[in-house]
Amino acid sequence: MTGAARLLYARVAGLLPSPADWRPARRSPGRDLIAGLTVAVVALPLALAFGVGSGLGAQAGLATAVVAGAVAAVFGGSNLQVSGPTGAMTVVLVPIVHTHGPTGVLAVGLLAGIVLVALGLARVGRYARYMPTPVIEGFTAGIAVVIALQQVPAALGVKGEGERVWQAAGDAVANFARDPRPVPIVLALVVAAAMLLGARWRPAVPFSFLTVVAATVVAEVAGLDVARIGTLPAGLPAPSMGFLDVGAITSLLPAAFAVAALGALESLLCASVADGMSVGERHDPDRELFGQGLANVVSPLFGGIPATAAIARTAVNVRSGARSRLAALTHAVVLAVIVFSAGGLVGRIPLAALAGVLLATTVRMVEVGSLRAIARATRGDAAVMVLTFAVTVVFDLVTAVAVGVGVAIVLALRAVARSAQIEQVPLETGDHGDEERRLLAEHIVAYRFDGPLFFGAAHRFLLELSEVADVRVVILRMSRVSTIDATGAGVLGDVITRLEGRGITVLLSGIRPGHDEVLSGLGVADHLRRDGLVFPDTPAAIAHARTLLGLPSAPPPAPVATARHPDVPVPTV
């Protein structure tokens, strides 16, 4: 076996499931089974709605949730993540359906899965962490608006034509004005309102499922003239590759790369969200790409659309007490049982009710507080977020991400160029080895950041701080930070949370006034300010650290460690 073959074999072996993946399931299988059942109830109406919204029908949504959900649960890189059809993917698929037809979508999903597997083998997953926060928030809000616009025709009970989603929505409104039919829109709005109000009243109750059931019963009893999903086959179709036209692969590749890019981005972001909502969970980004790739390779064989991790369903999974992959796998199995045993009942669901489910979902997708915080952080962050949002709505998601990241890079480099300067710093004399060792013996460590703290540099060295061991107090010296943006501030807040979660007290010192505005705008370290754990200089912070630990006061020590961004150093003499 050649060296390249051995390397490939080792990488593939490292991405495959192992018995260790299922050890958490042995500790509390009952909680995982209940969580999986809960997620299935929430996922059923969403799978149906996203299948219809993609243009391939409700059966495609169910097949995706069952097949891709099971494969990703077994092979993915997160123990808690739930995969299936999503609104973001639906946004990308609609124009593909118009251009290449339903078989083209299946082929694009297969090709995108192969691309994702290759990205996992190439270990590209780790680089997704550099996505700027304003870009993420901008395209998330844009996706919500696009999904809402997609539901306008179904909610109004009419058809809409147009190359862009906003054009089709406008055409549907015009058609409705000429021949108004109030029943579908009332049904959609009632379902959406019940979901939103119910989620505030009883967050643990699956109102999406209950409202769809209620709407279906009302439509049946009252004999309402509304469009239905239609008859569904009793089960999944036999696996087939009849959709693949080898001669059309070249023309499908751009769409496949776009779908793969979205699948990678959304899945890795969702895995990070799952980590943040749980205790002690850390996903494997490369394995996550590999697992999502396999899911997208297998899903089209059964008529499923491209899939990705679903943030809403993952959040429900975590909040329902899931501890292992068994929960996500259970969700897929429960949906499979529904497909095989209740297809006739599912086919009677009104399309307007599913439109209401998605309208409520779009409202819950948008975090108004996060948007306001980023808008207040810096002008550059606000501009990137607004631009990404606008391009998502007017053009498409992939273009929006490319434009947003490009503008963020330009603004970040401009800020770095402005902040880099020659600064005379007095040389520190003396040997502080004894003092440093004493600080470490007292379980206190101080880090000084030199240079910019922006999206391209934040994760590399800040996340390393959350791994410090045998420490009771960490002092973060911020006086030499030259630039900070929303992403850097957000990661700083994440590090503080992780350290405090391990029982470590965090102190901040030397925050510049301009940087303090960014941190305050995003709500980072607000609790440290309230508790008096932010200091104007490092000696005061060290003195307070010793007081917290009940230690005698001592002369301020020299810096113990310096965290520098290696690619953009701040020159000193």
C-alpha positions as CSV (number, residue, x, y, z in Angstrom):
1,M,0.0,0.0,0.0
2,T,1.4,3.4,-1.0
3,G,1.8,6.3,1.4
4,A,-1.1,8.2,-0.1
5,A,-3.3,5.1,0.2
6,R,-2.4,4.6,3.8
7,L,-3.1,8.2,4.6
8,L,-6.5,8.0,2.9
9,Y,-7.3,4.8,4.7
10,A,-6.3,6.3,8.0
11,R,-8.5,9.4,7.4
12,V,-11.5,7.3,6.4
13,A,-11.1,5.1,9.4
14,G,-10.9,8.1,11.7
15,L,-14.3,9.4,10.3
16,L,-16.2,6.1,10.7
17,P,-18.4,5.3,13.7
18,S,-16.9,3.6,16.7
19,P,-18.4,1.9,19.8
20,A,-17.5,5.0,21.8
21,D,-20.2,6.9,20.0
22,W,-22.9,4.9,21.7
23,R,-21.5,4.8,25.3
24,P,-23.6,7.8,26.3
25,A,-26.8,6.0,25.1
26,R,-26.2,3.3,27.7
27,R,-26.4,5.7,30.6
28,S,-29.9,7.0,29.9
29,P,-31.6,5.3,26.9
30,G,-35.0,6.3,28.2
31,R,-34.3,10.0,28.0
32,D,-32.9,9.6,24.5
33,L,-36.0,7.7,23.3
34,I,-38.4,10.3,24.8
35,A,-36.3,13.1,23.2
36,G,-36.4,11.4,19.8
37,L,-40.1,11.0,20.0
38,T,-40.6,14.6,20.9
39,V,-38.3,15.7,18.0
40,A,-40.3,13.5,15.6
41,V,-43.5,15.2,16.5
42,V,-42.0,18.6,15.9
43,A,-40.2,17.5,12.7
44,L,-43.2,15.9,11.0
45,P,-45.0,19.1,9.9
46,L,-41.7,20.8,9.1
47,A,-40.6,17.8,6.9
48,L,-43.9,18.0,5.0
49,A,-43.7,21.7,4.6
50,F,-40.1,21.9,3.4
51,G,-40.8,19.0,1.0
52,V,-43.7,20.9,-0.5
53,G,-41.7,24.2,-0.5
54,S,-38.8,22.6,-2.4
55,G,-41.1,21.7,-5.3
56,L,-40.7,17.9,-5.0
57,G,-43.7,17.3,-2.7
58,A,-44.3,16.2,0.9
59,Q,-43.1,12.6,0.2
60,A,-39.6,14.0,-0.6
61,G,-39.5,15.9,2.7
62,L,-40.5,12.8,4.7
63,A,-38.0,10.6,2.8
64,T,-35.3,13.1,3.6
65,A,-36.1,13.3,7.3
66,V,-36.1,9.5,7.6
67,V,-33.1,8.5,5.4
68,A,-30.8,11.5,5.8
69,G,-31.8,11.8,9.5
70,A,-30.8,8.2,10.2
71,V,-27.5,8.3,8.2
72,A,-26.4,11.6,9.7
73,A,-27.3,10.4,13.2
74,V,-25.0,7.4,12.8
75,F,-22.1,8.9,10.8
76,G,-22.2,12.6,11.8
77,G,-19.8,14.4,14.1
78,S,-22.2,15.5,16.7
79,N,-24.0,13.4,19.3
80,L,-27.0,15.7,19.6
81,Q,-27.6,17.0,16.1
82,V,-30.8,16.3,14.1
83,S,-30.7,16.4,10.3
84,G,-33.3,16.6,7.6
85,P,-34.9,19.1,5.2
86,T,-34.5,22.7,6.2
87,G,-35.7,26.1,5.1
88,A,-32.3,27.3,4.1
89,M,-31.9,24.4,1.7
90,T,-35.4,24.9,0.3
91,V,-34.4,28.4,-0.6
92,V,-31.5,27.1,-2.7
93,L,-33.5,24.2,-4.3
94,V,-36.4,26.2,-5.7
95,P,-34.4,27.7,-8.6
96,I,-32.7,24.3,-9.2
97,V,-36.2,22.8,-9.7
98,H,-37.1,25.5,-12.1
99,T,-34.0,25.0,-14.1
100,H,-33.3,21.3,-14.0
101,G,-36.5,19.7,-12.8
102,P,-37.1,17.2,-9.9
103,T,-34.6,14.7,-11.2
104,G,-32.0,17.5,-11.4
105,V,-32.5,18.2,-7.7
106,L,-31.9,14.5,-6.8
107,A,-28.7,14.5,-8.9
108,V,-27.5,17.8,-7.4
109,G,-28.1,16.2,-3.9
110,L,-26.0,13.2,-4.8
111,L,-23.2,15.3,-6.2
112,A,-23.3,17.7,-3.2
113,G,-23.0,14.6,-0.9
114,I,-19.9,13.5,-2.7
115,V,-18.4,17.0,-2.4
116,L,-19.1,17.0,1.3
117,V,-17.5,13.6,1.8
118,A,-14.4,15.0,0.0
119,L,-14.4,18.1,2.2
120,G,-14.5,15.9,5.3
121,L,-11.6,13.8,4.1
122,A,-9.7,16.9,3.3
123,R,-10.3,18.2,6.9
124,V,-11.9,21.4,5.7
125,G,-14.4,21.4,8.6
126,R,-12.2,23.3,11.0
127,Y,-12.2,26.4,8.8
128,A,-16.0,27.1,9.1
129,R,-15.4,28.6,12.5
130,Y,-14.0,31.7,10.8
131,M,-17.4,32.7,9.4
132,P,-18.1,36.2,10.6
133,T,-21.1,36.6,12.9
134,P,-22.6,39.5,11.0
135,V,-22.7,37.3,7.9
136,I,-24.4,34.5,9.8
137,E,-27.0,36.8,11.3
138,G,-27.5,38.5,7.9
139,F,-28.2,35.4,5.9
140,T,-30.3,33.8,8.7
141,A,-32.6,36.8,8.6
142,G,-32.6,36.8,4.8
143,I,-33.5,33.1,4.8
144,A,-36.4,33.8,7.1
145,V,-37.7,36.5,4.7
146,V,-37.3,34.3,1.7
147,I,-39.1,31.3,3.3
148,A,-41.9,33.7,4.3
149,L,-42.2,35.0,0.7
150,Q,-42.2,31.4,-0.6
151,Q,-45.3,30.7,1.5
152,V,-47.4,33.6,0.2
153,P,-49.0,31.6,-2.7
154,A,-49.9,28.7,-0.5
155,A,-51.2,30.9,2.3
156,L,-53.4,32.9,-0.2
157,G,-54.6,29.8,-2.0
158,V,-53.4,31.0,-5.4
159,K,-50.4,30.5,-7.7
160,G,-47.6,33.0,-8.3
161,E,-45.2,33.1,-11.2
162,G,-41.7,34.7,-11.2
163,E,-38.0,34.0,-11.5
164,R,-37.3,35.3,-8.0
165,V,-39.2,34.4,-4.9
166,W,-40.2,38.0,-4.2
167,Q,-41.5,38.2,-7.8
168,A,-43.6,35.1,-7.3
169,A,-45.0,36.4,-4.0
170,G,-45.9,39.7,-5.7
171,D,-47.7,37.9,-8.5
172,A,-49.6,35.8,-6.0
173,V,-50.8,38.9,-4.1
174,A,-52.0,40.4,-7.4
175,N,-53.9,37.2,-8.3
176,F,-55.4,37.1,-4.8
177,A,-56.6,40.7,-5.2
178,R,-58.4,39.9,-8.4
179,D,-60.1,36.8,-6.9
180,P,-59.8,36.8,-3.1
181,R,-60.3,33.6,-1.2
182,P,-60.2,34.2,2.6
183,V,-60.3,30.6,3.8
184,P,-56.6,29.6,3.1
185,I,-55.1,32.8,4.5
186,V,-57.3,32.6,7.6
187,L,-56.2,29.0,8.1
188,A,-52.5,29.9,7.6
189,L,-52.6,32.9,10.0
190,V,-54.5,31.0,12.7
191,V,-51.9,28.1,12.6
192,A,-49.0,30.6,12.7
193,A,-50.5,32.6,15.5
194,A,-51.3,29.5,17.6
195,M,-47.8,28.2,17.2
196,L,-46.2,31.5,18.2
197,L,-48.5,32.2,21.2
198,G,-48.4,28.5,22.3
199,A,-44.6,28.5,22.3
200,R,-44.6,31.5,24.7
201,W,-47.2,29.9,26.9
202,R,-46.0,26.3,27.0
203,P,-42.6,26.0,25.2
204,A,-42.4,22.2,25.8
205,V,-45.7,21.5,24.0
206,P,-45.3,20.6,20.2
207,F,-47.8,23.2,18.9
208,S,-46.7,22.8,15.3
209,F,-48.0,19.3,15.4
210,L,-51.1,20.1,17.3
211,T,-52.1,23.1,15.2
212,V,-51.7,21.1,11.9
213,V,-53.8,18.3,13.3
214,A,-56.5,20.8,14.4
215,A,-56.4,22.5,11.0
216,T,-56.8,19.2,9.2
217,V,-59.8,18.2,11.4
218,V,-61.5,21.5,10.9
219,A,-61.0,21.4,7.2
220,E,-62.4,17.9,7.0
221,V,-65.4,18.5,9.3
222,A,-66.3,21.8,7.7
223,G,-65.6,20.6,4.2
224,L,-63.4,23.6,3.5
225,D,-62.3,24.1,-0.2
226,V,-58.6,24.2,0.4
227,A,-55.7,22.5,-1.4
228,R,-54.3,19.4,0.3
229,I,-51.0,17.6,0.2
230,G,-52.5,14.7,-1.7
231,T,-52.1,11.0,-1.6
232,L,-48.8,9.7,-0.3
233,P,-47.3,6.3,-1.1
234,A,-47.5,3.8,1.9
235,G,-43.7,3.7,2.4
236,L,-40.5,4.8,0.9
237,P,-39.7,4.1,-2.8
238,A,-37.2,1.5,-3.7
239,P,-33.7,2.9,-4.0
240,S,-32.8,3.9,-7.5
241,M,-30.3,6.0,-9.5
242,G,-32.6,6.4,-12.5
243,F,-32.5,10.2,-11.9
244,L,-28.8,10.5,-12.7
245,D,-28.0,11.7,-16.2
246,V,-24.2,11.4,-16.7
247,G,-24.3,13.8,-19.6
248,A,-25.8,16.5,-17.4
249,I,-23.3,16.3,-14.5
250,T,-21.2,19.2,-15.8
251,S,-24.2,21.5,-15.9
252,L,-25.3,20.5,-12.4
253,L,-21.9,21.0,-10.8
254,P,-22.3,24.7,-9.9
255,A,-25.6,24.0,-8.2
256,A,-24.0,21.0,-6.4
257,F,-21.2,23.1,-5.1
258,A,-23.7,25.7,-3.9
259,V,-25.8,23.0,-2.1
260,A,-22.6,21.5,-0.6
261,A,-21.4,24.9,0.7
262,L,-24.8,25.6,2.3
263,G,-24.9,22.1,3.8
264,A,-21.5,22.4,5.3
265,L,-22.1,25.8,6.7
266,E,-25.5,25.2,8.2
267,S,-24.4,21.8,9.7
268,L,-21.3,23.1,11.3
269,L,-23.0,26.1,12.7
270,C,-25.8,23.9,14.1
271,A,-23.2,21.6,15.7
272,S,-21.6,24.6,17.4
273,V,-25.1,25.6,18.7
274,A,-25.6,22.1,20.1
275,D,-22.2,22.2,21.8
276,G,-23.1,25.6,23.4
277,M,-26.5,24.3,24.7
278,S,-25.0,21.2,26.3
279,V,-22.3,20.5,28.9
280,G,-19.1,18.9,27.8
281,E,-20.1,18.2,24.1
282,R,-17.6,18.9,21.4
283,H,-18.4,18.0,17.8
284,D,-15.9,16.8,15.2
285,P,-16.3,19.2,12.3
286,D,-14.6,16.9,9.7
287,R,-16.6,13.9,10.7
288,E,-19.7,16.1,10.6
289,L,-19.0,17.0,6.9
290,F,-18.4,13.3,6.2
291,G,-21.6,12.2,7.8
292,Q,-23.7,14.9,6.1
293,G,-22.1,13.9,2.8
294,L,-23.1,10.3,3.2
295,A,-26.6,11.4,4.2
296,N,-26.9,13.4,1.0
297,V,-25.5,10.5,-1.1
298,V,-28.1,8.1,0.2
299,S,-31.1,10.4,0.5
300,P,-31.6,11.0,-3.3
301,L,-31.7,7.2,-3.9
302,F,-35.0,7.2,-2.0
303,G,-36.4,10.3,-3.6
304,G,-35.2,12.7,-0.8
305,I,-34.0,16.2,-1.3
306,P,-30.6,17.5,-0.1
307,A,-30.4,17.6,3.7
308,T,-28.5,19.4,6.4
309,A,-28.6,19.8,10.1
310,A,-31.6,21.6,11.5
311,I,-31.0,24.1,14.3
312,A,-34.6,24.2,15.5
313,R,-35.0,20.4,15.7
314,T,-31.5,20.1,17.3
315,A,-32.5,22.7,20.0
316,V,-35.7,20.7,20.7
317,N,-33.6,17.5,21.0
318,V,-31.2,19.1,23.5
319,R,-33.9,20.7,25.5
320,S,-35.8,17.4,25.7
321,G,-32.9,15.8,27.5
322,A,-31.1,14.0,24.7
323,R,-27.7,12.6,25.7
324,S,-26.6,10.6,22.6
325,R,-27.1,9.8,18.9
326,L,-29.9,7.4,19.9
327,A,-32.3,10.4,20.1
328,A,-31.7,11.6,16.5
329,L,-31.9,8.0,15.3
330,T,-35.2,7.5,17.2
331,H,-36.6,10.6,15.5
332,A,-35.9,9.1,12.1
333,V,-37.4,5.7,13.1
334,V,-40.6,7.3,14.4
335,L,-41.0,9.3,11.2
336,A,-40.5,6.0,9.2
337,V,-43.3,4.4,11.1
338,I,-45.6,7.3,10.3
339,V,-44.7,7.1,6.6
340,F,-45.5,3.4,6.5
341,S,-48.7,3.5,8.6
342,A,-50.4,6.9,8.3
343,G,-49.6,8.1,4.8
344,G,-53.3,8.5,3.9
345,L,-54.0,10.7,6.9
346,V,-51.0,12.9,6.2
347,G,-52.2,13.4,2.6
348,R,-55.3,15.3,3.9
349,I,-53.3,18.1,5.6
350,P,-54.1,21.5,4.0
351,L,-51.2,23.2,2.2
352,A,-52.3,26.5,3.9
353,A,-51.7,24.9,7.3
354,L,-48.1,23.9,6.4
355,A,-47.7,27.5,5.1
356,G,-48.7,28.7,8.5
357,V,-46.1,26.4,10.2
358,L,-43.4,27.9,8.0
359,L,-44.5,31.4,8.6
360,A,-44.3,30.9,12.3
361,T,-40.9,29.2,11.9
362,T,-39.5,32.2,10.0
363,V,-40.6,34.5,12.9
364,R,-38.8,32.3,15.4
365,M,-35.6,32.1,13.2
366,V,-34.9,35.8,13.6
367,E,-33.2,36.8,16.8
368,V,-34.1,40.5,17.0
369,G,-31.8,41.0,20.0
370,S,-28.8,39.7,18.1
371,L,-29.5,41.8,15.1
372,R,-29.8,44.9,17.2
373,A,-26.6,44.1,19.1
374,I,-24.6,43.7,15.9
375,A,-26.1,46.8,14.4
376,R,-24.8,48.7,17.5
377,A,-21.4,47.0,17.6
378,T,-19.5,48.7,14.7
379,R,-20.5,50.4,11.5
380,G,-18.6,47.7,9.6
381,D,-20.5,44.8,11.3
382,A,-23.8,46.5,10.7
383,A,-23.0,47.1,7.0
384,V,-21.9,43.5,6.5
385,M,-25.1,42.2,8.1
386,V,-27.4,44.4,6.1
387,L,-25.6,43.7,2.8
388,T,-25.7,40.0,3.4
389,F,-29.4,40.2,4.3
390,A,-30.3,42.2,1.1
391,V,-28.3,40.0,-1.3
392,T,-30.0,36.9,0.2
393,V,-33.4,38.2,-0.4
394,V,-32.8,39.8,-3.8
395,F,-30.4,37.2,-5.3
396,D,-29.5,34.0,-3.5
397,L,-27.9,32.6,-0.4
398,V,-24.5,31.5,-1.8
399,T,-24.0,34.9,-3.5
400,A,-24.9,36.6,-0.2
401,V,-22.4,34.6,1.8
402,A,-19.6,35.2,-0.7
403,V,-20.4,39.0,-0.7
404,G,-20.7,39.2,3.0
405,V,-17.4,37.3,3.7
406,G,-15.6,39.4,1.1
407,V,-16.7,42.7,2.5
408,A,-15.9,41.5,6.0
409,I,-12.4,40.6,5.0
410,V,-11.9,44.0,3.4
411,L,-13.2,45.8,6.4
412,A,-11.1,43.6,8.8
413,L,-7.9,44.2,6.9
414,R,-8.6,47.9,6.7
415,A,-9.0,48.0,10.5
416,V,-5.8,46.0,10.9
417,A,-3.9,48.4,8.6
418,R,-5.1,51.4,10.6
419,S,-4.3,49.8,14.0
420,A,-0.8,48.6,13.1
421,Q,1.8,51.0,14.3
422,I,5.3,51.3,15.8
423,E,5.0,51.8,19.6
424,Q,7.9,52.3,22.0
425,V,7.5,50.0,25.0
426,P,9.8,50.2,28.0
427,L,11.8,47.1,28.5
428,E,11.0,45.1,31.6
429,T,14.0,44.3,33.7
430,G,14.7,41.5,36.1
431,D,14.0,37.8,36.1
432,H,10.4,37.1,37.0
433,G,10.7,33.4,36.9
434,D,10.1,33.0,40.6
435,E,7.1,35.3,40.5
436,E,5.6,33.5,37.6
437,R,6.0,30.2,39.3
438,R,4.4,31.6,42.4
439,L,1.4,32.8,40.4
440,L,0.9,29.4,38.9
441,A,1.3,27.8,42.3
442,E,-1.6,30.1,43.4
443,H,-3.7,28.8,40.5
444,I,-3.7,32.2,38.8
445,V,-2.8,32.8,35.2
446,A,-2.8,36.1,33.2
447,Y,-3.0,36.3,29.4
448,R,-2.2,39.4,27.4
449,F,-3.6,39.8,23.9
450,D,-1.5,41.8,21.3
451,G,-3.0,42.8,18.0
452,P,-6.5,42.5,16.4
453,L,-9.3,40.4,17.8
454,F,-11.5,40.0,14.8
455,F,-13.2,37.1,13.0
456,G,-10.1,35.9,11.2
457,A,-8.1,35.6,14.4
458,A,-10.5,35.1,17.3
459,H,-11.0,31.4,17.4
460,R,-7.4,30.4,16.9
461,F,-6.2,31.5,20.2
462,L,-9.2,32.4,22.3
463,L,-10.7,28.9,22.2
464,E,-7.3,27.6,23.5
465,L,-7.9,29.5,26.7
466,S,-10.9,27.5,27.5
467,E,-8.6,24.4,27.8
468,V,-6.4,25.7,30.6
469,A,-6.0,23.3,33.4
470,D,-5.4,23.5,37.2
471,V,-6.3,27.2,37.3
472,R,-8.8,29.0,39.6
473,V,-8.6,32.5,38.3
474,V,-7.9,33.7,34.7
475,I,-7.0,37.3,34.0
476,L,-7.5,38.5,30.4
477,R,-5.4,41.6,29.7
478,M,-7.1,43.6,26.9
479,S,-5.0,46.8,26.9
480,R,-3.0,45.7,23.8
481,V,-6.0,44.6,21.7
482,S,-5.8,46.9,18.7
483,T,-9.1,46.0,17.0
484,I,-12.2,44.0,18.0
485,D,-15.3,43.2,16.0
486,A,-18.6,41.4,16.7
487,T,-17.2,38.0,16.1
488,G,-14.1,38.5,18.3
489,A,-16.4,39.9,21.0
490,G,-18.7,36.9,20.7
491,V,-15.9,34.4,20.9
492,L,-14.5,36.3,24.0
493,G,-17.9,35.9,25.6
494,D,-18.0,32.2,24.7
495,V,-14.6,31.7,26.3
496,I,-15.7,33.5,29.5
497,T,-18.8,31.2,29.6
498,R,-16.7,28.1,29.1
499,L,-14.2,29.0,31.8
500,E,-16.9,29.9,34.3
501,G,-18.7,26.7,33.5
502,R,-15.6,24.9,34.8
503,G,-15.7,26.9,38.0
504,I,-12.9,29.3,37.0
505,T,-13.3,33.0,37.8
506,V,-12.5,35.4,34.9
507,L,-11.2,38.9,35.4
508,L,-10.7,41.5,32.7
509,S,-8.3,44.4,32.7
510,G,-7.3,47.3,30.5
511,I,-10.3,47.4,28.2
512,R,-10.1,50.4,25.9
513,P,-13.1,52.8,25.7
514,G,-13.8,52.1,22.0
515,H,-13.6,48.3,22.6
516,D,-15.8,48.6,25.7
517,E,-18.6,50.0,23.5
518,V,-18.5,46.9,21.2
519,L,-18.5,44.5,24.2
520,S,-21.3,46.4,25.9
521,G,-23.4,46.6,22.7
522,L,-23.2,42.8,22.4
523,G,-23.8,42.2,26.1
524,V,-20.4,40.5,26.5
525,A,-19.0,40.5,30.1
526,D,-22.0,42.5,31.5
527,H,-22.1,40.2,34.5
528,L,-18.4,40.8,35.1
529,R,-19.0,44.5,35.3
530,R,-21.9,44.0,37.7
531,D,-19.8,41.8,39.9
532,G,-16.8,44.2,39.9
533,L,-14.5,41.9,38.0
534,V,-13.4,44.4,35.3
535,F,-10.3,46.5,36.3
536,P,-8.5,49.4,34.7
537,D,-5.1,47.7,34.9
538,T,-3.5,44.3,35.5
539,P,-2.0,44.9,39.0
540,A,-5.4,45.7,40.4
541,A,-6.8,42.5,38.8
542,I,-4.0,40.4,40.2
543,A,-4.6,41.9,43.7
544,H,-8.3,41.1,43.5
545,A,-7.5,37.6,42.3
546,R,-5.4,37.0,45.4
547,T,-8.1,38.4,47.5
548,L,-10.7,36.1,46.0
549,L,-8.4,33.1,46.8
550,G,-7.7,34.3,50.3
551,L,-4.0,34.8,49.6
552,P,-1.7,37.5,51.0
553,S,-1.1,40.5,48.7
554,A,2.1,40.6,46.7
555,P,3.9,42.9,44.3
556,P,2.3,42.7,40.8
557,P,3.9,40.1,38.7
558,A,5.1,40.3,35.2
559,P,2.8,38.9,32.4
560,V,2.7,35.1,32.6
561,A,1.7,34.5,29.0
562,T,1.1,36.4,25.9
563,A,-1.5,35.4,23.3
564,R,-0.6,36.9,20.0
565,H,-2.2,36.5,16.6
566,P,0.8,35.1,14.7
567,D,-0.2,36.3,11.3
568,V,-0.8,40.0,12.2
569,P,1.8,41.0,14.8
570,V,1.9,44.4,16.4
571,P,5.5,45.8,16.0
572,T,7.2,46.9,19.2
573,V,10.7,48.3,20.0
